Amino acid sequence: MDSEKPPQLTAEDDVPDPEEEQKRLAAAAREANRLSELRLVLLGWRWPGKSLTGNTILGREEFRLERAAEFCVKRQTEVEGRQVTIIDTPGWFSAQDTPPAYQQEMVRGATLCGPPGPHAFLLVIPVGMFTEVDRARIEEHLALFGDHVWRHTLVVFTWADVLRNMSIERHIKREGKDLQWVLEKCKRRYFVINNCIFGEHPQLRQLMEKVEKLVAEEGIYNPEEVDVKKKPLEKDENQTPNRELGARPKVNSALGLAKVGVDPPHNSVTGLTN
């Protein structure tokens, strides 16, 4: 009597399910890139979108929105079981030079994270009309951190609700070469965040994973590579406070400001409409 033959495996049995395999590889990549802590520095205009993004990550209001900060502020929280340190830096103006003291304070923010340096810079850009002036302001201020800062920068778009049904990709294409130049410098690393959600935020895991992927590809930013000028600052007695808040949403701006309890400015801002 012939013994039973083992069942023959077909080609289909040997091929794993593509969707399941993709999930497995994604989970393995997340685990490989997972960091026990993250150190982030916020950069951007003097506008609530920057500090508000910090508050969104923290899950509570720590960075003050009612007035522009002159000094860096450091806060910490826990996200997805890891410690996250956030440095909010002084923002820059749209149509006025940033005072040297503010520039040096911005650079100091990169050292406040602790050694060896920040894992990433979050460049906060409110969705709106983006001009050559806006691009120049970003280039000018990121230059303070050295050319290598771009490799460690992630663009974070805020106020995206003004786009309604338009995708962020279409918005980027529509705004033209200046915004695209910034994104190319950052190797097209960007994220869209909803700052109207408080407490546990469903987007934070995605944001942290993007930062971890950036670190896996580029390493950690080293502040010691920047040549910070130590010369004494001369106080400009003729300088007057500038109340412009920088880039802001081009539509429904009053509604967006009402959400964070800030009165919209009466004067228009360079490159943007009310």
Secondary structure, DSSP 4 states (H G I P E B T S, - for coil): -PPPPPPPPPHHHHSPPHHHHHHHHHHHHHHHH--SEEEEEEEEBSSHHHHHHHHHHHTS--S--SS--SS-EEEEEEETTEEEEEEEPPPB-SSSPPPHHHHHHHHHHTTTT-TT--SEEEEEEESS---HHHHHHHHHHHGGG-GGGGGGEEEEEE-GGGGTT--HHHHHHHH-HHHHHHHHHTTT-EEE--TT--SS-TTHHHHHHHHHHHHHHH----GGGS----PPPPP-TT-----------SSSHHHHHHHTT-PPPSS--TT---
